[in-house]
Amino acid sequence: MTIRNDLNRLERKGCLTRCYGGARLNRQFAFERPFGEKKQIQCKIKAKLGEYAASFINNGDKIILDSGSTLEQVALNLDDKNDLVVMTNGINIAYHLANKNNLSVMLTGGLMRSNSYSVFGSIGEELLSEYHYNTFFLGVDGFDKSLGITTPHQAEANINRKMIEAAQNVIAVTDSSKFNRQSFCMIAHPKQLNMLITDSGIPQDYYNELTTQGIDVRIVD
């Protein structure tokens, strides 16, 4: 009975489809991969996306960088920026920026997830509520044009929502492999984005729908 209940719950979440004698994995569901594995996926495209995203950061800006391998590439392109304040929940991002004299780094604090090199929890959520930032650069695990941006981890979703509340502008940065995928936990509806930076692999129906909603979609190749 427990297995049946578990399968029913996973089917409701979209992870799988029940069939006679078992279940089939939903290949459009965004499961979480270890960080080291994620870094190797679409790495050249991620580097281009990160460089382009960094061009929207001005001297003196206060920004939030989400954790993740794509946003790490944004962090690697900040050498020509001055007087920045960078808030992040990414241990890897804080490490890359730790010795930069042209910016100040704020780490949200909280419990660390070794699978994603990110920190989460009420400590970071409370800290975010005390500040206002120019731009939040949001990473993506799954992006469905109707449902929005999702993640497999509830605590990640919680802190991302606080980051959205703390920022004047929200820019999602993702390669096109994340489209038409969804996961357990809701982060944001597409209408909460000011801009989406992605590559030319974005499905045409996604591009049309998002631009109709007033989102500035930028294509980088």
Biotite code that builds the C-alpha atoms (Angstrom):
import biotite.structure as struc

atoms = struc.array([
    struc.Atom([0.000, 0.000, 0.000], chain_id="A", res_id=1, res_name="MET", atom_name="CA", element="C"),
    struc.Atom([2.887, 2.347, 0.792], chain_id="A", res_id=2, res_name="THR", atom_name="CA", element="C"),
    struc.Atom([4.461, 1.829, -2.643], chain_id="A", res_id=3, res_name="ILE", atom_name="CA", element="C"),
    struc.Atom([1.118, 2.485, -4.322], chain_id="A", res_id=4, res_name="ARG", atom_name="CA", element="C"),
    struc.Atom([0.671, 5.695, -2.330], chain_id="A", res_id=5, res_name="ASN", atom_name="CA", element="C"),
    struc.Atom([4.193, 6.787, -3.220], chain_id="A", res_id=6, res_name="ASP", atom_name="CA", element="C"),
    struc.Atom([3.566, 6.138, -6.913], chain_id="A", res_id=7, res_name="LEU", atom_name="CA", element="C"),
    struc.Atom([0.301, 8.061, -6.772], chain_id="A", res_id=8, res_name="ASN", atom_name="CA", element="C"),
    struc.Atom([2.055, 10.994, -5.109], chain_id="A", res_id=9, res_name="ARG", atom_name="CA", element="C"),
    struc.Atom([4.890, 10.996, -7.663], chain_id="A", res_id=10, res_name="LEU", atom_name="CA", element="C"),
    struc.Atom([2.374, 10.837, -10.517], chain_id="A", res_id=11, res_name="GLU", atom_name="CA", element="C"),
    struc.Atom([0.533, 13.871, -9.110], chain_id="A", res_id=12, res_name="ARG", atom_name="CA", element="C"),
    struc.Atom([3.855, 15.702, -8.946], chain_id="A", res_id=13, res_name="LYS", atom_name="CA", element="C"),
    struc.Atom([4.543, 14.870, -12.599], chain_id="A", res_id=14, res_name="GLY", atom_name="CA", element="C"),
    struc.Atom([7.580, 12.640, -11.970], chain_id="A", res_id=15, res_name="CYS", atom_name="CA", element="C"),
    struc.Atom([6.105, 9.580, -13.622], chain_id="A", res_id=16, res_name="LEU", atom_name="CA", element="C"),
    struc.Atom([3.110, 8.064, -15.379], chain_id="A", res_id=17, res_name="THR", atom_name="CA", element="C"),
    struc.Atom([1.397, 4.990, -13.949], chain_id="A", res_id=18, res_name="ARG", atom_name="CA", element="C"),
    struc.Atom([0.999, 2.043, -16.290], chain_id="A", res_id=19, res_name="CYS", atom_name="CA", element="C"),
    struc.Atom([-0.049, -1.576, -16.009], chain_id="A", res_id=20, res_name="TYR", atom_name="CA", element="C"),
    struc.Atom([2.395, -3.349, -13.704], chain_id="A", res_id=21, res_name="GLY", atom_name="CA", element="C"),
    struc.Atom([4.468, -0.297, -12.801], chain_id="A", res_id=22, res_name="GLY", atom_name="CA", element="C"),
    struc.Atom([5.323, 3.239, -13.851], chain_id="A", res_id=23, res_name="ALA", atom_name="CA", element="C"),
    struc.Atom([7.220, 5.147, -16.540], chain_id="A", res_id=24, res_name="ARG", atom_name="CA", element="C"),
    struc.Atom([9.601, 8.000, -15.777], chain_id="A", res_id=25, res_name="LEU", atom_name="CA", element="C"),
    struc.Atom([8.492, 11.394, -17.094], chain_id="A", res_id=26, res_name="ASN", atom_name="CA", element="C"),
    struc.Atom([11.503, 12.544, -19.107], chain_id="A", res_id=27, res_name="ARG", atom_name="CA", element="C"),
    struc.Atom([10.254, 16.135, -19.007], chain_id="A", res_id=28, res_name="GLN", atom_name="CA", element="C"),
    struc.Atom([10.537, 16.224, -15.229], chain_id="A", res_id=29, res_name="PHE", atom_name="CA", element="C"),
    struc.Atom([13.512, 18.252, -13.962], chain_id="A", res_id=30, res_name="ALA", atom_name="CA", element="C"),
    struc.Atom([15.430, 16.004, -11.583], chain_id="A", res_id=31, res_name="PHE", atom_name="CA", element="C"),
    struc.Atom([18.407, 17.430, -9.740], chain_id="A", res_id=32, res_name="GLU", atom_name="CA", element="C"),
    struc.Atom([21.905, 16.449, -10.857], chain_id="A", res_id=33, res_name="ARG", atom_name="CA", element="C"),
    struc.Atom([25.110, 16.778, -8.783], chain_id="A", res_id=34, res_name="PRO", atom_name="CA", element="C"),
    struc.Atom([26.812, 20.142, -9.283], chain_id="A", res_id=35, res_name="PHE", atom_name="CA", element="C"),
    struc.Atom([29.925, 18.654, -10.890], chain_id="A", res_id=36, res_name="GLY", atom_name="CA", element="C"),
    struc.Atom([27.768, 16.910, -13.471], chain_id="A", res_id=37, res_name="GLU", atom_name="CA", element="C"),
    struc.Atom([25.716, 20.043, -14.176], chain_id="A", res_id=38, res_name="LYS", atom_name="CA", element="C"),
    struc.Atom([28.898, 22.047, -14.851], chain_id="A", res_id=39, res_name="LYS", atom_name="CA", element="C"),
    struc.Atom([29.728, 19.772, -17.782], chain_id="A", res_id=40, res_name="GLN", atom_name="CA", element="C"),
    struc.Atom([26.333, 20.127, -19.480], chain_id="A", res_id=41, res_name="ILE", atom_name="CA", element="C"),
    struc.Atom([26.086, 22.851, -22.163], chain_id="A", res_id=42, res_name="GLN", atom_name="CA", element="C"),
    struc.Atom([29.253, 24.396, -20.708], chain_id="A", res_id=43, res_name="CYS", atom_name="CA", element="C"),
    struc.Atom([30.137, 26.464, -23.805], chain_id="A", res_id=44, res_name="LYS", atom_name="CA", element="C"),
    struc.Atom([26.635, 27.898, -24.052], chain_id="A", res_id=45, res_name="ILE", atom_name="CA", element="C"),
    struc.Atom([26.592, 28.644, -20.322], chain_id="A", res_id=46, res_name="LYS", atom_name="CA", element="C"),
    struc.Atom([29.847, 30.581, -20.676], chain_id="A", res_id=47, res_name="ALA", atom_name="CA", element="C"),
    struc.Atom([28.315, 32.746, -23.414], chain_id="A", res_id=48, res_name="LYS", atom_name="CA", element="C"),
    struc.Atom([25.118, 33.263, -21.445], chain_id="A", res_id=49, res_name="LEU", atom_name="CA", element="C"),
    struc.Atom([27.085, 34.292, -18.366], chain_id="A", res_id=50, res_name="GLY", atom_name="CA", element="C"),
    struc.Atom([29.198, 36.785, -20.285], chain_id="A", res_id=51, res_name="GLU", atom_name="CA", element="C"),
    struc.Atom([26.117, 38.334, -21.877], chain_id="A", res_id=52, res_name="TYR", atom_name="CA", element="C"),
    struc.Atom([24.202, 38.495, -18.596], chain_id="A", res_id=53, res_name="ALA", atom_name="CA", element="C"),
    struc.Atom([27.115, 40.298, -16.947], chain_id="A", res_id=54, res_name="ALA", atom_name="CA", element="C"),
    struc.Atom([26.816, 43.079, -19.541], chain_id="A", res_id=55, res_name="SER", atom_name="CA", element="C"),
    struc.Atom([23.616, 44.195, -17.782], chain_id="A", res_id=56, res_name="PHE", atom_name="CA", element="C"),
    struc.Atom([25.502, 44.866, -14.549], chain_id="A", res_id=57, res_name="ILE", atom_name="CA", element="C"),
    struc.Atom([26.643, 48.454, -14.049], chain_id="A", res_id=58, res_name="ASN", atom_name="CA", element="C"),
    struc.Atom([29.260, 49.930, -11.758], chain_id="A", res_id=59, res_name="ASN", atom_name="CA", element="C"),
    struc.Atom([27.811, 50.474, -8.312], chain_id="A", res_id=60, res_name="GLY", atom_name="CA", element="C"),
    struc.Atom([25.004, 47.943, -8.726], chain_id="A", res_id=61, res_name="ASP", atom_name="CA", element="C"),
    struc.Atom([23.724, 45.783, -5.915], chain_id="A", res_id=62, res_name="LYS", atom_name="CA", element="C"),
    struc.Atom([22.911, 42.371, -7.369], chain_id="A", res_id=63, res_name="ILE", atom_name="CA", element="C"),
    struc.Atom([21.861, 38.873, -6.338], chain_id="A", res_id=64, res_name="ILE", atom_name="CA", element="C"),
    struc.Atom([23.370, 35.840, -8.044], chain_id="A", res_id=65, res_name="LEU", atom_name="CA", element="C"),
    struc.Atom([21.498, 32.581, -7.648], chain_id="A", res_id=66, res_name="ASP", atom_name="CA", element="C"),
    struc.Atom([23.477, 29.403, -7.061], chain_id="A", res_id=67, res_name="SER", atom_name="CA", element="C"),
    struc.Atom([24.230, 27.098, -9.979], chain_id="A", res_id=68, res_name="GLY", atom_name="CA", element="C"),
    struc.Atom([26.644, 26.468, -12.821], chain_id="A", res_id=69, res_name="SER", atom_name="CA", element="C"),
    struc.Atom([25.173, 29.058, -15.206], chain_id="A", res_id=70, res_name="THR", atom_name="CA", element="C"),
    struc.Atom([25.243, 31.870, -12.653], chain_id="A", res_id=71, res_name="LEU", atom_name="CA", element="C"),
    struc.Atom([28.822, 30.901, -11.818], chain_id="A", res_id=72, res_name="GLU", atom_name="CA", element="C"),
    struc.Atom([29.646, 32.059, -15.341], chain_id="A", res_id=73, res_name="GLN", atom_name="CA", element="C"),
    struc.Atom([28.144, 35.466, -14.569], chain_id="A", res_id=74, res_name="VAL", atom_name="CA", element="C"),
    struc.Atom([30.421, 35.705, -11.524], chain_id="A", res_id=75, res_name="ALA", atom_name="CA", element="C"),
    struc.Atom([33.450, 34.960, -13.703], chain_id="A", res_id=76, res_name="LEU", atom_name="CA", element="C"),
    struc.Atom([32.703, 38.025, -15.859], chain_id="A", res_id=77, res_name="ASN", atom_name="CA", element="C"),
    struc.Atom([32.735, 40.779, -13.229], chain_id="A", res_id=78, res_name="LEU", atom_name="CA", element="C"),
    struc.Atom([36.393, 41.826, -13.403], chain_id="A", res_id=79, res_name="ASP", atom_name="CA", element="C"),
    struc.Atom([35.603, 45.052, -15.274], chain_id="A", res_id=80, res_name="ASP", atom_name="CA", element="C"),
    struc.Atom([32.875, 46.125, -12.817], chain_id="A", res_id=81, res_name="LYS", atom_name="CA", element="C"),
    struc.Atom([33.524, 48.422, -9.861], chain_id="A", res_id=82, res_name="ASN", atom_name="CA", element="C"),
    struc.Atom([31.860, 49.042, -6.501], chain_id="A", res_id=83, res_name="ASP", atom_name="CA", element="C"),
    struc.Atom([29.490, 46.100, -6.769], chain_id="A", res_id=84, res_name="LEU", atom_name="CA", element="C"),
    struc.Atom([27.661, 44.431, -3.922], chain_id="A", res_id=85, res_name="VAL", atom_name="CA", element="C"),
    struc.Atom([26.962, 40.784, -4.731], chain_id="A", res_id=86, res_name="VAL", atom_name="CA", element="C"),
    struc.Atom([24.591, 38.730, -2.603], chain_id="A", res_id=87, res_name="MET", atom_name="CA", element="C"),
    struc.Atom([24.583, 35.003, -3.319], chain_id="A", res_id=88, res_name="THR", atom_name="CA", element="C"),
    struc.Atom([23.532, 31.685, -1.871], chain_id="A", res_id=89, res_name="ASN", atom_name="CA", element="C"),
    struc.Atom([26.137, 29.882, -3.986], chain_id="A", res_id=90, res_name="GLY", atom_name="CA", element="C"),
    struc.Atom([29.276, 28.691, -2.177], chain_id="A", res_id=91, res_name="ILE", atom_name="CA", element="C"),
    struc.Atom([31.040, 28.282, -5.520], chain_id="A", res_id=92, res_name="ASN", atom_name="CA", element="C"),
    struc.Atom([30.153, 31.842, -6.525], chain_id="A", res_id=93, res_name="ILE", atom_name="CA", element="C"),
    struc.Atom([31.328, 33.325, -3.225], chain_id="A", res_id=94, res_name="ALA", atom_name="CA", element="C"),
    struc.Atom([34.593, 31.397, -3.635], chain_id="A", res_id=95, res_name="TYR", atom_name="CA", element="C"),
    struc.Atom([35.237, 32.834, -7.110], chain_id="A", res_id=96, res_name="HIS", atom_name="CA", element="C"),
    struc.Atom([34.549, 36.388, -5.900], chain_id="A", res_id=97, res_name="LEU", atom_name="CA", element="C"),
    struc.Atom([36.271, 36.202, -2.510], chain_id="A", res_id=98, res_name="ALA", atom_name="CA", element="C"),
    struc.Atom([39.532, 37.858, -3.584], chain_id="A", res_id=99, res_name="ASN", atom_name="CA", element="C"),
    struc.Atom([38.060, 40.509, -5.889], chain_id="A", res_id=100, res_name="LYS", atom_name="CA", element="C"),
    struc.Atom([38.899, 44.039, -4.752], chain_id="A", res_id=101, res_name="ASN", atom_name="CA", element="C"),
    struc.Atom([36.283, 45.648, -7.001], chain_id="A", res_id=102, res_name="ASN", atom_name="CA", element="C"),
    struc.Atom([33.261, 44.261, -5.149], chain_id="A", res_id=103, res_name="LEU", atom_name="CA", element="C"),
    struc.Atom([31.815, 43.167, -1.826], chain_id="A", res_id=104, res_name="SER", atom_name="CA", element="C"),
    struc.Atom([30.373, 39.697, -1.351], chain_id="A", res_id=105, res_name="VAL", atom_name="CA", element="C"),
    struc.Atom([27.449, 38.849, 0.905], chain_id="A", res_id=106, res_name="MET", atom_name="CA", element="C"),
    struc.Atom([26.584, 35.202, 1.544], chain_id="A", res_id=107, res_name="LEU", atom_name="CA", element="C"),
    struc.Atom([23.028, 34.463, 2.618], chain_id="A", res_id=108, res_name="THR", atom_name="CA", element="C"),
    struc.Atom([24.059, 31.911, 5.218], chain_id="A", res_id=109, res_name="GLY", atom_name="CA", element="C"),
    struc.Atom([22.151, 28.846, 6.319], chain_id="A", res_id=110, res_name="GLY", atom_name="CA", element="C"),
    struc.Atom([22.459, 25.115, 5.746], chain_id="A", res_id=111, res_name="LEU", atom_name="CA", element="C"),
    struc.Atom([24.621, 23.933, 2.852], chain_id="A", res_id=112, res_name="MET", atom_name="CA", element="C"),
    struc.Atom([23.462, 21.494, 0.198], chain_id="A", res_id=113, res_name="ARG", atom_name="CA", element="C"),
    struc.Atom([26.512, 19.607, -1.079], chain_id="A", res_id=114, res_name="SER", atom_name="CA", element="C"),
    struc.Atom([24.612, 18.523, -4.188], chain_id="A", res_id=115, res_name="ASN", atom_name="CA", element="C"),
    struc.Atom([24.303, 22.108, -5.403], chain_id="A", res_id=116, res_name="SER", atom_name="CA", element="C"),
    struc.Atom([26.947, 24.047, -3.411], chain_id="A", res_id=117, res_name="TYR", atom_name="CA", element="C"),
    struc.Atom([24.118, 26.280, -2.213], chain_id="A", res_id=118, res_name="SER", atom_name="CA", element="C"),
    struc.Atom([22.921, 27.431, 1.195], chain_id="A", res_id=119, res_name="VAL", atom_name="CA", element="C"),
    struc.Atom([19.324, 27.838, 2.276], chain_id="A", res_id=120, res_name="PHE", atom_name="CA", element="C"),
    struc.Atom([17.068, 28.366, 5.269], chain_id="A", res_id=121, res_name="GLY", atom_name="CA", element="C"),
    struc.Atom([15.362, 31.020, 7.362], chain_id="A", res_id=122, res_name="SER", atom_name="CA", element="C"),
    struc.Atom([18.629, 32.832, 8.180], chain_id="A", res_id=123, res_name="ILE", atom_name="CA", element="C"),
    struc.Atom([19.191, 33.720, 4.536], chain_id="A", res_id=124, res_name="GLY", atom_name="CA", element="C"),
    struc.Atom([15.536, 34.500, 3.923], chain_id="A", res_id=125, res_name="GLU", atom_name="CA", element="C"),
    struc.Atom([15.488, 36.978, 6.816], chain_id="A", res_id=126, res_name="GLU", atom_name="CA", element="C"),
    struc.Atom([18.731, 38.609, 5.646], chain_id="A", res_id=127, res_name="LEU", atom_name="CA", element="C"),
    struc.Atom([17.341, 39.152, 2.150], chain_id="A", res_id=128, res_name="LEU", atom_name="CA", element="C"),
    struc.Atom([14.329, 40.998, 3.535], chain_id="A", res_id=129, res_name="SER", atom_name="CA", element="C"),
    struc.Atom([16.630, 43.666, 4.992], chain_id="A", res_id=130, res_name="GLU", atom_name="CA", element="C"),
    struc.Atom([18.056, 44.879, 1.658], chain_id="A", res_id=131, res_name="TYR", atom_name="CA", element="C"),
    struc.Atom([17.024, 46.099, -1.784], chain_id="A", res_id=132, res_name="HIS", atom_name="CA", element="C"),
    struc.Atom([18.897, 45.092, -4.925], chain_id="A", res_id=133, res_name="TYR", atom_name="CA", element="C"),
    struc.Atom([18.974, 46.333, -8.505], chain_id="A", res_id=134, res_name="ASN", atom_name="CA", element="C"),
    struc.Atom([18.832, 42.930, -10.182], chain_id="A", res_id=135, res_name="THR", atom_name="CA", element="C"),
    struc.Atom([18.397, 39.277, -9.309], chain_id="A", res_id=136, res_name="PHE", atom_name="CA", element="C"),
    struc.Atom([19.940, 36.799, -11.763], chain_id="A", res_id=137, res_name="PHE", atom_name="CA", element="C"),
    struc.Atom([17.924, 33.594, -11.456], chain_id="A", res_id=138, res_name="LEU", atom_name="CA", element="C"),
    struc.Atom([19.034, 30.109, -12.467], chain_id="A", res_id=139, res_name="GLY", atom_name="CA", element="C"),
    struc.Atom([16.620, 27.507, -13.805], chain_id="A", res_id=140, res_name="VAL", atom_name="CA", element="C"),
    struc.Atom([16.075, 23.769, -13.274], chain_id="A", res_id=141, res_name="ASP", atom_name="CA", element="C"),
    struc.Atom([12.765, 23.573, -15.108], chain_id="A", res_id=142, res_name="GLY", atom_name="CA", element="C"),
    struc.Atom([10.853, 26.147, -17.174], chain_id="A", res_id=143, res_name="PHE", atom_name="CA", element="C"),
    struc.Atom([7.289, 25.556, -18.317], chain_id="A", res_id=144, res_name="ASP", atom_name="CA", element="C"),
    struc.Atom([5.771, 28.449, -20.268], chain_id="A", res_id=145, res_name="LYS", atom_name="CA", element="C"),
    struc.Atom([2.460, 28.181, -18.417], chain_id="A", res_id=146, res_name="SER", atom_name="CA", element="C"),
    struc.Atom([3.491, 26.979, -14.960], chain_id="A", res_id=147, res_name="LEU", atom_name="CA", element="C"),
    struc.Atom([6.732, 28.938, -14.699], chain_id="A", res_id=148, res_name="GLY", atom_name="CA", element="C"),
    struc.Atom([10.128, 28.245, -13.116], chain_id="A", res_id=149, res_name="ILE", atom_name="CA", element="C"),
    struc.Atom([10.446, 25.279, -10.766], chain_id="A", res_id=150, res_name="THR", atom_name="CA", element="C"),
    struc.Atom([13.087, 23.414, -8.756], chain_id="A", res_id=151, res_name="THR", atom_name="CA", element="C"),
    struc.Atom([13.281, 19.966, -7.117], chain_id="A", res_id=152, res_name="PRO", atom_name="CA", element="C"),
    struc.Atom([14.068, 21.441, -3.681], chain_id="A", res_id=153, res_name="HIS", atom_name="CA", element="C"),
    struc.Atom([11.533, 23.332, -1.547], chain_id="A", res_id=154, res_name="GLN", atom_name="CA", element="C"),
    struc.Atom([14.100, 25.330, 0.439], chain_id="A", res_id=155, res_name="ALA", atom_name="CA", element="C"),
    struc.Atom([15.755, 26.510, -2.793], chain_id="A", res_id=156, res_name="GLU", atom_name="CA", element="C"),
    struc.Atom([12.362, 27.687, -4.016], chain_id="A", res_id=157, res_name="ALA", atom_name="CA", element="C"),
    struc.Atom([11.750, 29.541, -0.754], chain_id="A", res_id=158, res_name="ASN", atom_name="CA", element="C"),
    struc.Atom([14.992, 31.505, -0.864], chain_id="A", res_id=159, res_name="ILE", atom_name="CA", element="C"),
    struc.Atom([14.594, 32.233, -4.590], chain_id="A", res_id=160, res_name="ASN", atom_name="CA", element="C"),
    struc.Atom([11.176, 33.751, -3.935], chain_id="A", res_id=161, res_name="ARG", atom_name="CA", element="C"),
    struc.Atom([12.714, 35.987, -1.263], chain_id="A", res_id=162, res_name="LYS", atom_name="CA", element="C"),
    struc.Atom([15.375, 37.042, -3.773], chain_id="A", res_id=163, res_name="MET", atom_name="CA", element="C"),
    struc.Atom([12.661, 38.016, -6.250], chain_id="A", res_id=164, res_name="ILE", atom_name="CA", element="C"),
    struc.Atom([10.958, 40.134, -3.585], chain_id="A", res_id=165, res_name="GLU", atom_name="CA", element="C"),
    struc.Atom([14.240, 41.890, -2.765], chain_id="A", res_id=166, res_name="ALA", atom_name="CA", element="C"),
    struc.Atom([15.114, 42.892, -6.343], chain_id="A", res_id=167, res_name="ALA", atom_name="CA", element="C"),
    struc.Atom([13.873, 45.628, -8.644], chain_id="A", res_id=168, res_name="GLN", atom_name="CA", element="C"),
    struc.Atom([14.496, 43.500, -11.746], chain_id="A", res_id=169, res_name="ASN", atom_name="CA", element="C"),
    struc.Atom([14.578, 39.739, -12.292], chain_id="A", res_id=170, res_name="VAL", atom_name="CA", element="C"),
    struc.Atom([16.628, 38.216, -15.107], chain_id="A", res_id=171, res_name="ILE", atom_name="CA", element="C"),
    struc.Atom([16.451, 34.447, -15.683], chain_id="A", res_id=172, res_name="ALA", atom_name="CA", element="C"),
    struc.Atom([19.563, 32.956, -17.300], chain_id="A", res_id=173, res_name="VAL", atom_name="CA", element="C"),
    struc.Atom([19.227, 29.453, -18.732], chain_id="A", res_id=174, res_name="THR", atom_name="CA", element="C"),
    struc.Atom([20.233, 27.266, -21.624], chain_id="A", res_id=175, res_name="ASP", atom_name="CA", element="C"),
    struc.Atom([17.384, 25.937, -23.754], chain_id="A", res_id=176, res_name="SER", atom_name="CA", element="C"),
    struc.Atom([17.539, 22.386, -22.373], chain_id="A", res_id=177, res_name="SER", atom_name="CA", element="C"),
    struc.Atom([15.524, 23.568, -19.342], chain_id="A", res_id=178, res_name="LYS", atom_name="CA", element="C"),
    struc.Atom([12.417, 24.482, -21.361], chain_id="A", res_id=179, res_name="PHE", atom_name="CA", element="C"),
    struc.Atom([9.359, 22.228, -21.343], chain_id="A", res_id=180, res_name="ASN", atom_name="CA", element="C"),
    struc.Atom([10.509, 20.741, -18.035], chain_id="A", res_id=181, res_name="ARG", atom_name="CA", element="C"),
    struc.Atom([9.004, 21.087, -14.591], chain_id="A", res_id=182, res_name="GLN", atom_name="CA", element="C"),
    struc.Atom([9.719, 19.991, -11.049], chain_id="A", res_id=183, res_name="SER", atom_name="CA", element="C"),
    struc.Atom([8.118, 19.854, -7.590], chain_id="A", res_id=184, res_name="PHE", atom_name="CA", element="C"),
    struc.Atom([8.482, 23.345, -6.219], chain_id="A", res_id=185, res_name="CYS", atom_name="CA", element="C"),
    struc.Atom([7.298, 26.635, -7.683], chain_id="A", res_id=186, res_name="MET", atom_name="CA", element="C"),
    struc.Atom([9.682, 29.608, -7.797], chain_id="A", res_id=187, res_name="ILE", atom_name="CA", element="C"),
    struc.Atom([8.130, 32.152, -10.146], chain_id="A", res_id=188, res_name="ALA", atom_name="CA", element="C"),
    struc.Atom([5.493, 32.655, -12.814], chain_id="A", res_id=189, res_name="HIS", atom_name="CA", element="C"),
    struc.Atom([6.950, 33.810, -16.147], chain_id="A", res_id=190, res_name="PRO", atom_name="CA", element="C"),
    struc.Atom([5.253, 37.221, -15.710], chain_id="A", res_id=191, res_name="LYS", atom_name="CA", element="C"),
    struc.Atom([7.538, 37.879, -12.730], chain_id="A", res_id=192, res_name="GLN", atom_name="CA", element="C"),
    struc.Atom([10.533, 38.031, -15.071], chain_id="A", res_id=193, res_name="LEU", atom_name="CA", element="C"),
    struc.Atom([11.754, 41.233, -16.662], chain_id="A", res_id=194, res_name="ASN", atom_name="CA", element="C"),
    struc.Atom([14.166, 39.445, -18.975], chain_id="A", res_id=195, res_name="MET", atom_name="CA", element="C"),
    struc.Atom([15.086, 35.940, -20.088], chain_id="A", res_id=196, res_name="LEU", atom_name="CA", element="C"),
    struc.Atom([18.558, 35.236, -21.462], chain_id="A", res_id=197, res_name="ILE", atom_name="CA", element="C"),
    struc.Atom([18.848, 31.945, -23.346], chain_id="A", res_id=198, res_name="THR", atom_name="CA", element="C"),
    struc.Atom([20.139, 30.394, -26.578], chain_id="A", res_id=199, res_name="ASP", atom_name="CA", element="C"),
    struc.Atom([18.526, 29.823, -29.972], chain_id="A", res_id=200, res_name="SER", atom_name="CA", element="C"),
    struc.Atom([17.275, 26.390, -28.948], chain_id="A", res_id=201, res_name="GLY", atom_name="CA", element="C"),
    struc.Atom([14.294, 27.968, -27.183], chain_id="A", res_id=202, res_name="ILE", atom_name="CA", element="C"),
    struc.Atom([11.102, 26.482, -28.705], chain_id="A", res_id=203, res_name="PRO", atom_name="CA", element="C"),
    struc.Atom([9.279, 28.953, -30.947], chain_id="A", res_id=204, res_name="GLN", atom_name="CA", element="C"),
    struc.Atom([6.039, 28.608, -28.983], chain_id="A", res_id=205, res_name="ASP", atom_name="CA", element="C"),
    struc.Atom([7.912, 29.525, -25.796], chain_id="A", res_id=206, res_name="TYR", atom_name="CA", element="C"),
    struc.Atom([9.470, 32.560, -27.447], chain_id="A", res_id=207, res_name="TYR", atom_name="CA", element="C"),
    struc.Atom([6.104, 33.712, -28.782], chain_id="A", res_id=208, res_name="ASN", atom_name="CA", element="C"),
    struc.Atom([4.267, 33.173, -25.486], chain_id="A", res_id=209, res_name="GLU", atom_name="CA", element="C"),
    struc.Atom([6.910, 34.862, -23.333], chain_id="A", res_id=210, res_name="LEU", atom_name="CA", element="C"),
    struc.Atom([7.300, 37.901, -25.567], chain_id="A", res_id=211, res_name="THR", atom_name="CA", element="C"),
    struc.Atom([3.500, 38.234, -25.673], chain_id="A", res_id=212, res_name="THR", atom_name="CA", element="C"),
    struc.Atom([3.596, 38.404, -21.867], chain_id="A", res_id=213, res_name="GLN", atom_name="CA", element="C"),
    struc.Atom([5.976, 41.358, -22.128], chain_id="A", res_id=214, res_name="GLY", atom_name="CA", element="C"),
    struc.Atom([9.166, 39.519, -21.198], chain_id="A", res_id=215, res_name="ILE", atom_name="CA", element="C"),
    struc.Atom([12.324, 40.735, -22.914], chain_id="A", res_id=216, res_name="ASP", atom_name="CA", element="C"),
    struc.Atom([13.765, 37.522, -24.403], chain_id="A", res_id=217, res_name="VAL", atom_name="CA", element="C"),
    struc.Atom([17.426, 37.744, -25.422], chain_id="A", res_id=218, res_name="ARG", atom_name="CA", element="C"),
    struc.Atom([18.997, 35.065, -27.630], chain_id="A", res_id=219, res_name="ILE", atom_name="CA", element="C"),
    struc.Atom([22.719, 34.360, -27.278], chain_id="A", res_id=220, res_name="VAL", atom_name="CA", element="C"),
    struc.Atom([24.721, 31.987, -29.503], chain_id="A", res_id=221, res_name="ASP", atom_name="CA", element="C"),
])
